[in-house]
Amino acid sequence: MRLLRRNPIELPRSELRRAFTTFRPALRGQGRRIGAAVVLALAITGLELLKPWPITLVIDHLIAANDTTTVSLTPIVVFAAVAFTIPLLLGLANEHLQLVVARVSRKATVRIRSDVFEHIQRLELSEHQRSYSGDLLMRLMGDVNMVRDLLFPSWLNLLSRGSVLIGGSIVFAIVDWRLFAVALIPLPLLWVSVERGSSAVKTAAGKQRKKEGAIASTAAESLRQVGIIKAFSAEERTTEEFRSSARSAERATMAAARHTARMARFTEILTGAGVATVLVLGAIRTRGGVLTPGQLVLAISYTRMIYKPIRKLTAEGARIAKATACALRVMDLLDRPVEDPFDGIEVDDLRGDIEFDGVGHTYPDGRTSLENLSGRIPAGSMAAVVGENGTGKSTLLSLLLRLHRPSAGTVSIGGVPIETLQLASYRDQIAYVPQELALFGGTIRENILFGKPEATEAEIASAADAALFTPVLEQLPDGLDTILDESGASLSGGQARRLMLARAALRDASILLLDEPLAGLDPDARDTVASAITNIAAGRTTLVVHHGSLDELGPDYCVTLRHRPERARRLHAVSR
């Protein structure tokens, strides 16, 4: 805020310039459409400048005659035809301009939103954990729309209104430069008002978008946990929390609205004063014979014409300020570090021993989840990772997936540190089944194919057989084409788990990582899922995380993670 107060003009301009430079590539390949839009905007300007002339000529033509009953109607009909033709052409030009702007904006929006979505996908997991999903969604959907307006329609509007201002000023100065000079008096004050008001609106809009992101996060979390909310009869409580967030966002919205309304009020006062002054002085000059009545009407028309863009600039300034605030939020997101999927040594096989050498991990908030973990898991074997809650079992899998980085030590496969391997090809060699039921909306076929999109029908059938999911398909009327409810709610826990195992089985992976695959299952479902895991794990190096015993699987090795008695938050590993 100090910077804005000390220099209310230069800072917004520098931010605006940076935002435009950042998103300008979205307009590539649309030069012809942009050129057509500029031509149409200039044509509209020319037509706007012509609008007052037919009325001016009719008035002077009538007054020039001593007896109006003898006035020839032919010129008046011509002037009337011109007065009709100008709005007709304006309507056609505006229609085409709006269509061109919509096409350019639509394509730019798709490009920006796609790039932002890709960037969000490639953000490091720690960045996702630090951000609210609702706020990320708000930036992706709402903020990008405002960036689109900043990128093309706004500056085109500025060009159009600026050309009207310049063209009207030139013609007005030719008609009567003294009246034109009088009309210019309010302009510096109007410009300062727009600049200062835009800075205030941008600041308020930034707070507004942030609070709206918080609302979206609250709503998303509540909808995701609606079952728990109902179970605890917490509908009223969560609604009140949402209402409180909504009120906070409303206050931020009103702050932006107040600044915008104040700008509009000041603009109307100044332009009204300017028009009144030109009207009085113009009438005096008309009485003195310097101006004709028609020229006085023309002068008033051009006074309004050069003030109209200024009034529009007030609204446009507020719109640009909001768009700039949104662009800064999107740029902040784009500045966050992402994973480089193609940096490192490309691999097509990970069939080596997995080794942990003094591995430790500490979360950004200072919590230690692993410390001094050392051990080796031979290639092709199954290792059970067991221990109490909070001992770092899932963190171990995250380190192997490279979702997190070790704070100390090295994780190697086949003697090669995994950090040196190309991330894309590395993860292609890993099949992962998370603890939560991670299924997507769509058909069962699409969920299985998520593990290998190019798989054949025979490969899908083989994966379903290995995961013991074929009997489930036979019970469904549409088989693989059955559409799942959100998050697979239409399947039982055991069925959903086997579907995720089928997805993992389809993947040509050297390593299989399973996080609590038997948790929450009844004995029958547990036995079936354990048999499916045994099928899928054959020939793969497999790590299975579980809270208790895994006698059903008969693992070759066991990695036990325990809390140290003397330092409860420190951990060590015993391999056997």
C-alpha positions in Angstrom: 0.0 0.0 0.0 2.9 2.4 0.7 4.1 2.0 -2.9 0.6 2.7 -4.3 0.3 5.8 -2.2 3.8 7.0 -3.0 3.5 6.3 -6.7 -0.1 5.6 -7.7 0.5 5.7 -11.5 3.8 3.9 -12.3 3.3 0.8 -10.3 0.0 -0.3 -11.9 1.4 0.5 -15.3 4.4 -1.7 -14.7 2.2 -4.6 -13.4 -0.1 -4.1 -16.4 2.8 -4.2 -18.8 4.2 -7.4 -17.1 0.8 -9.1 -17.3 0.4 -8.3 -20.9 3.9 -9.5 -21.8 3.3 -12.8 -19.8 0.0 -13.7 -21.6 0.6 -12.1 -25.0 1.7 -15.5 -26.6 -1.9 -16.6 -26.3 -2.7 -14.3 -29.2 -0.2 -15.9 -31.6 -1.6 -17.0 -35.0 -4.5 -14.6 -34.7 -2.9 -11.6 -36.4 -5.5 -11.4 -39.2 -8.4 -11.4 -36.8 -6.8 -8.8 -34.6 -6.1 -6.7 -37.6 -9.7 -7.0 -38.8 -10.8 -5.9 -35.3 -8.6 -2.9 -35.4 -9.9 -1.9 -38.8 -13.5 -2.3 -37.6 -12.8 -0.3 -34.5 -11.4 2.6 -36.5 -14.3 2.4 -39.0 -16.7 2.7 -36.0 -14.7 5.7 -34.8 -15.1 7.4 -38.2 -18.9 6.7 -38.2 -19.2 8.1 -34.7 -17.5 11.3 -35.8 -20.0 11.6 -38.7 -23.1 11.2 -36.6 -23.6 14.9 -35.6 -23.1 16.3 -39.1 -26.6 15.6 -40.7 -28.3 17.3 -37.8 -25.9 20.3 -38.0 -26.5 20.7 -41.7 -30.3 20.4 -41.4 -30.4 23.1 -38.7 -28.1 25.5 -40.7 -30.0 24.8 -43.9 -33.3 25.7 -42.2 -32.0 28.8 -40.5 -30.3 30.0 -43.6 -33.7 30.5 -45.3 -35.7 33.6 -44.5 -38.9 31.7 -44.9 -38.8 28.0 -43.8 -41.9 27.3 -45.9 -39.8 27.8 -49.0 -36.9 25.5 -47.9 -36.1 22.7 -50.4 -36.8 19.3 -48.9 -34.3 17.6 -51.2 -31.2 18.4 -49.1 -33.1 17.5 -45.9 -34.1 14.1 -47.4 -30.4 13.5 -48.3 -29.3 14.5 -44.8 -32.0 12.2 -43.3 -30.8 9.3 -45.5 -27.2 9.9 -44.2 -28.5 10.1 -40.6 -30.2 6.7 -41.2 -27.2 5.1 -43.0 -24.6 6.0 -40.3 -26.4 4.0 -37.5 -27.0 1.2 -39.9 -23.3 0.9 -40.8 -22.5 1.3 -37.1 -24.7 -1.7 -36.2 -23.2 -3.9 -38.9 -19.6 -2.9 -37.9 -20.3 -3.4 -34.2 -21.8 -6.8 -34.9 -18.8 -8.0 -36.8 -16.4 -6.5 -34.3 -18.1 -8.4 -31.4 -17.9 -11.7 -33.3 -14.2 -11.2 -34.1 -13.4 -10.2 -30.5 -15.3 -13.3 -29.3 -13.4 -15.6 -31.5 -10.0 -14.1 -30.6 -10.9 -14.1 -26.9 -12.2 -17.7 -26.9 -9.1 -19.1 -28.5 -6.9 -17.1 -26.1 -8.9 -18.3 -23.1 -8.5 -21.9 -24.1 -4.8 -21.5 -24.5 -4.3 -19.7 -21.2 -6.5 -22.0 -19.3 -4.9 -25.1 -20.8 -1.4 -23.8 -20.0 -2.4 -22.8 -16.4 -4.1 -26.2 -15.9 -0.9 -28.0 -17.2 1.1 -25.9 -14.8 -1.1 -26.8 -11.9 -0.8 -30.5 -12.8 3.0 -30.1 -12.8 3.3 -28.2 -9.5 5.3 -30.1 -6.9 3.0 -31.9 -4.4 4.2 -29.6 -1.6 2.8 -26.7 -3.5 -0.6 -28.4 -3.8 -0.5 -29.2 -0.1 0.1 -25.5 0.7 -2.7 -24.3 -1.5 -6.5 -24.6 -1.2 -8.0 -26.6 -4.1 -10.8 -24.1 -4.3 -8.4 -21.2 -4.7 -6.6 -23.0 -7.5 -9.9 -23.6 -9.2 -10.9 -19.9 -8.8 -7.6 -18.9 -10.5 -8.1 -21.4 -13.3 -11.7 -20.6 -14.1 -12.6 -17.1 -12.8 -9.2 -15.3 -12.9 -8.3 -16.5 -16.4 -11.6 -15.0 -17.8 -10.5 -11.6 -16.5 -7.0 -12.1 -17.9 -8.7 -12.7 -21.3 -10.4 -9.4 -21.0 -7.2 -7.7 -20.2 -5.3 -9.3 -23.1 -7.6 -8.2 -26.0 -11.0 -6.7 -25.5 -9.8 -4.1 -23.0 -7.0 -2.6 -25.1 -9.2 -2.8 -28.2 -11.8 -0.7 -26.2 -9.0 1.7 -25.2 -8.0 2.0 -28.9 -11.6 2.6 -30.0 -12.3 5.2 -27.3 -8.9 6.8 -27.7 -9.4 7.2 -31.4 -12.9 8.7 -30.8 -11.3 11.1 -28.3 -8.5 12.1 -30.7 -10.7 12.3 -33.8 -13.4 14.3 -32.0 -10.8 16.6 -30.6 -9.4 17.4 -34.0 -12.7 18.1 -35.6 -13.9 20.1 -32.6 -10.7 22.2 -32.7 -11.3 22.9 -36.4 -14.9 24.0 -35.7 -13.9 26.3 -32.8 -10.5 25.9 -31.1 -11.4 28.2 -28.2 -14.4 26.2 -27.2 -12.3 23.1 -27.6 -9.7 24.5 -25.2 -12.5 25.1 -22.6 -13.7 21.6 -23.1 -10.2 20.2 -22.2 -10.1 21.8 -18.8 -11.6 18.9 -16.9 -9.5 16.2 -18.6 -6.4 16.3 -16.4 -8.6 15.9 -13.3 -10.5 13.1 -15.0 -7.2 11.3 -15.8 -5.9 11.6 -12.3 -9.2 10.3 -11.0 -9.1 7.2 -13.3 -5.5 6.5 -12.4 -5.9 6.7 -8.6 -9.3 5.0 -8.6 -7.9 2.1 -10.7 -5.1 1.5 -8.2 -7.6 1.4 -5.3 -9.9 -0.9 -7.3 -7.0 -3.2 -8.1 -6.1 -3.6 -4.5 -9.7 -4.2 -3.4 -10.2 -6.6 -6.3 -7.1 -8.6 -5.3 -8.6 -9.1 -1.8 -12.0 -9.9 -3.2 -10.6 -12.7 -5.5 -8.6 -14.1 -2.6 -11.7 -14.3 -0.4 -13.7 -15.8 -3.2 -11.0 -18.5 -3.5 -11.5 -19.2 0.2 -15.2 -19.5 -0.3 -14.7 -22.0 -3.2 -12.3 -24.0 -1.0 -14.9 -24.2 1.8 -17.6 -25.2 -0.6 -15.5 -27.9 -2.3 -14.4 -29.4 1.0 -18.0 -29.4 2.4 -19.4 -31.1 -0.8 -16.6 -33.6 -0.7 -17.3 -34.5 2.9 -21.1 -34.2 2.8 -21.5 -37.7 4.2 -19.5 -36.9 7.3 -21.3 -33.6 7.7 -24.7 -35.3 7.6 -23.5 -38.1 10.0 -22.6 -35.5 12.6 -25.7 -33.3 11.9 -23.3 -30.4 11.1 -25.2 -28.9 8.2 -26.1 -25.8 10.1 -22.6 -25.3 11.5 -20.9 -25.7 8.1 -23.5 -23.5 6.5 -22.8 -20.8 9.0 -19.0 -21.1 8.3 -19.8 -20.7 4.6 -22.0 -17.7 5.3 -19.3 -16.1 7.3 -16.8 -16.5 4.5 -19.3 -15.2 2.0 -19.9 -12.1 4.1 -16.2 -11.4 4.2 -16.0 -11.7 0.4 -19.0 -9.4 0.1 -17.3 -6.7 2.2 -14.3 -6.9 -0.2 -16.7 -6.8 -3.2 -18.3 -3.7 -1.7 -15.0 -2.0 -1.2 -14.2 -2.4 -4.9 -17.7 -1.3 -5.8 -17.4 1.9 -3.7 -14.2 2.9 -5.4 -15.8 2.3 -8.8 -18.9 4.3 -7.9 -16.8 7.1 -6.5 -14.8 7.2 -9.8 -18.1 7.3 -11.8 -19.5 10.1 -9.6 -16.5 12.3 -9.9 -16.4 11.7 -13.7 -20.0 12.6 -14.1 -19.6 15.9 -12.1 -16.5 17.0 -14.1 -18.0 16.1 -17.5 -21.3 17.8 -16.6 -19.4 20.9 -15.6 -17.5 20.8 -18.9 -20.6 20.5 -21.1 -22.4 23.3 -19.2 -19.4 25.6 -19.6 -19.2 24.9 -23.4 -22.9 25.4 -23.7 -22.9 28.8 -22.1 -19.7 30.1 -23.9 -21.0 28.5 -27.2 -24.3 30.3 -26.9 -22.5 33.6 -26.3 -20.3 33.1 -29.4 -23.4 32.1 -31.4 -25.1 35.4 -30.3 -22.0 37.2 -31.5 -22.2 35.6 -34.9 -19.0 33.7 -34.5 -20.8 30.3 -34.6 -23.9 29.2 -36.5 -26.6 27.4 -34.5 -25.7 24.2 -36.3 -22.1 24.6 -35.3 -23.1 25.2 -31.7 -25.0 21.8 -31.8 -21.9 20.3 -33.4 -19.7 21.7 -30.6 -22.0 20.3 -27.9 -22.0 17.0 -29.7 -18.2 16.8 -29.9 -17.9 17.9 -26.3 -20.0 15.0 -25.3 -18.1 12.8 -27.7 -14.7 13.5 -26.2 -16.1 13.2 -22.7 -17.9 9.9 -23.4 -14.6 7.9 -23.8 -13.4 9.4 -20.5 -16.5 8.3 -18.8 -16.1 4.9 -20.4 -12.5 4.9 -19.3 -13.6 5.1 -15.7 -15.5 1.8 -16.1 -12.7 0.4 -18.2 -10.1 1.5 -15.7 -12.0 -0.4 -13.0 -12.3 -3.4 -15.2 -8.6 -3.3 -16.1 -7.7 -2.9 -12.5 -9.7 -6.0 -11.6 -8.2 -7.9 -14.5 -4.7 -6.9 -13.5 -5.3 -8.1 -9.9 -6.5 -11.4 -11.4 -3.5 -11.6 -13.8 -1.2 -11.1 -10.8 -2.8 -14.0 -9.1 -2.4 -16.2 -12.2 1.2 -15.1 -12.6 1.9 -15.9 -9.0 0.7 -19.4 -9.7 2.8 -19.6 -12.8 5.9 -18.5 -10.9 5.6 -21.5 -8.5 8.2 -24.3 -9.1 7.1 -27.2 -11.2 8.5 -30.7 -11.9 10.5 -31.1 -15.1 9.4 -34.4 -16.5 12.2 -34.7 -19.1 15.3 -33.7 -17.1 17.6 -36.5 -16.3 18.5 -40.0 -17.5 15.8 -41.7 -19.4 15.0 -45.2 -18.2 12.9 -48.1 -19.6 13.3 -50.6 -16.7 13.6 -50.4 -12.9 14.3 -54.0 -12.2 17.1 -53.4 -9.7 17.4 -53.5 -6.0 15.8 -50.6 -4.1 18.2 -49.2 -1.6 17.7 -46.6 1.2 20.9 -45.0 2.5 20.4 -42.8 5.6 17.1 -41.5 4.2 15.3 -38.8 6.2 12.4 -36.6 5.5 11.1 -33.4 7.1 8.0 -31.6 6.0 8.1 -27.8 5.3 6.4 -27.1 8.7 9.3 -28.9 10.5 7.6 -32.2 11.2 10.0 -35.1 10.9 8.4 -38.2 9.3 11.5 -40.4 8.6 15.1 -40.4 9.9 18.1 -42.5 9.1 16.3 -45.1 7.1 18.7 -47.7 5.6 18.0 -51.0 4.0 17.7 -52.9 0.7 14.7 -54.5 -1.0 15.9 -57.1 -3.6 14.5 -56.8 -7.2 11.3 -58.9 -7.8 10.6 -59.4 -4.1 7.6 -58.2 -2.0 8.3 -56.1 1.1 5.8 -55.2 3.7 6.2 -51.8 5.3 4.5 -51.9 8.6 4.3 -49.8 11.8 2.1 -47.5 13.8 0.3 -44.5 12.5 2.6 -41.5 11.9 5.8 -43.5 11.5 6.2 -42.5 7.9 4.9 -45.5 6.0 3.1 -43.5 3.3 6.0 -41.0 3.2 8.2 -43.9 2.1 6.0 -44.5 -0.9 5.9 -40.8 -1.7 9.7 -40.7 -1.7 9.8 -43.6 -4.2 7.2 -41.9 -6.3 9.3 -38.7 -6.1 6.3 -36.8 -4.8 8.6 -35.6 -2.0 12.3 -35.3 -1.8 14.5 -36.8 0.9 15.7 -34.2 3.4 18.8 -36.4 3.9 20.3 -39.6 2.4 19.7 -41.2 -1.0 17.2 -43.5 -2.5 18.7 -45.7 -5.3 17.4 -48.3 -7.7 19.9 -50.6 -9.3 22.7 -48.5 -7.7 21.4 -45.3 -9.5 20.0 -42.4 -7.4 16.4 -41.9 -8.4 16.8 -38.1 -8.4 19.1 -38.4 -11.5 16.5 -40.2 -13.5 14.1 -38.6 -16.0 10.9 -38.2 -14.0 8.4 -39.0 -16.9 10.1 -42.3 -17.8 10.8 -43.1 -14.1 7.1 -42.9 -13.1 6.1 -44.9 -16.2 7.9 -47.8 -14.5 5.8 -47.5 -11.3 2.2 -48.7 -10.7 0.6 -47.1 -7.6 -2.6 -47.9 -5.7 -3.3 -45.3 -3.0 -5.0 -45.8 0.3 -8.0 -43.6 -0.6 -10.5 -44.8 -3.3 -9.1 -42.8 -6.2 -11.5 -43.3 -9.1 -12.6 -40.9 -11.8 -16.0 -40.0 -13.1 -16.7 -42.0 -16.3 -16.8 -45.6 -17.3 -15.0 -48.6 -15.7 -13.1 -49.0 -19.0 -11.8 -45.4 -18.8 -10.7 -45.9 -15.2 -8.7 -49.0 -16.1 -7.2 -47.4 -19.2 -6.0 -44.5 -17.0 -3.0 -46.9 -16.3 -2.2 -47.3 -20.0 -4.4 -45.3 -22.4 -3.2 -47.2 -25.5 -4.0 -50.7 -24.1 -5.9 -53.2 -26.3 -9.2 -54.9 -25.3 -7.2 -58.1 -24.6 -4.8 -56.3 -22.3 -7.8 -54.7 -20.4 -9.4 -58.2 -20.0 -6.1 -59.6 -18.8 -5.7 -56.9 -16.2 -9.3 -57.4 -15.0 -8.6 -61.1 -14.7 -5.4 -60.6 -12.7 -7.2 -58.2 -10.3 -10.1 -60.7 -10.0 -12.4 -57.9 -11.2 -13.9 -59.9 -14.1 -16.7 -61.5 -11.8 -17.7 -57.9 -10.9 -17.9 -57.0 -14.6 -20.1 -60.0 -15.3 -22.6 -58.8 -12.7 -22.9 -55.3 -14.3 -25.3 -55.0 -17.3 -23.0 -52.7 -19.2 -19.7 -54.4 -18.1 -16.7 -52.2 -18.9 -19.0 -49.4 -20.2 -20.7 -49.1 -16.8 -20.6 -45.4 -15.7 -19.4 -44.9 -12.1 -20.9 -42.6 -9.6 -18.6 -39.8 -8.3 -15.4 -41.4 -6.7 -16.7 -44.9 -7.5 -19.5 -44.7 -4.8 -21.6 -47.2 -6.8 -19.0 -49.9 -6.0 -18.3 -51.6 -2.7 -14.9 -51.0 -1.0 -13.5 -54.4 -2.2 -14.8 -53.9 -5.8 -13.3 -50.4 -6.0 -10.0 -51.7 -4.6 -9.9 -54.4 -7.3 -10.7 -51.9 -10.0 -7.7 -49.8 -8.9 -5.6 -53.0 -8.9 -6.7 -53.7 -12.5 -5.6 -50.2 -13.4 -2.2 -50.9 -11.8 -2.0 -54.3 -13.5 -2.5 -52.8 -16.9 0.6 -50.7 -16.5 3.9 -52.1 -17.8 5.6 -51.3 -14.5 8.7 -52.8 -12.8 7.6 -51.6 -9.3 4.3 -51.9 -7.6 3.5 -49.6 -4.6 0.4 -50.3 -2.5 -0.7 -48.1 0.3 -3.0 -49.8 2.8 -4.7 -52.0 0.2 -6.6 -54.1 2.7 -7.7 -51.3 5.0 -11.4 -51.2 5.9 -12.3 -54.4 4.1 -14.4 -57.3 5.5 -12.7 -60.7 5.7 -14.1 -62.0 2.4 -13.2 -58.9 0.5 -9.8 -58.8 2.2 -9.0 -62.4 1.1 -10.1 -61.6 -2.5 -8.0 -58.4 -2.7 -5.0 -60.2 -1.2 -5.2 -62.8 -3.9 -5.5 -60.1 -6.6 -2.4 -58.4 -5.2 -0.5 -61.7 -5.3 -1.4 -62.1 -9.0 -0.4 -58.5 -9.9 2.8 -58.5 -7.8 4.3 -61.5 -9.7 7.5 -60.4 -11.4 7.5 -56.9 -9.9 9.3 -55.4 -7.0 6.4 -54.7 -4.6 6.1 -52.5 -1.5 2.9 -52.9 0.5 2.2 -50.4 3.3 0.0 -51.7 6.1 -0.8 -50.9 9.7 -0.8 -54.4 11.0 -0.1 -58.0 9.9 0.1 -59.0 6.2 0.0 -62.8 6.6 -2.4 -63.1 3.7 0.3 -61.9 1.3 3.3 -63.7 2.7 5.9 -60.9 2.0 9.5 -61.8 1.4 10.8 -58.9 3.6 9.4 -56.6 6.3 10.4 -53.0 6.9 9.2 -52.1 10.4 9.0 -48.4 11.2 8.8 -47.5 14.9 8.8 -44.4 17.0 11.9 -44.0 19.1 10.9 -44.2 22.8 13.2 -41.4 23.9 12.2 -39.0 21.1 8.7 -39.8 20.0 8.8 -37.9 16.7 12.1 -39.5 15.6 12.0 -42.7 13.6 14.2 -45.6 12.8 13.8 -48.6 10.5 14.6 -52.3 11.1 14.7 -54.4 8.0 14.5 -58.2 8.1 
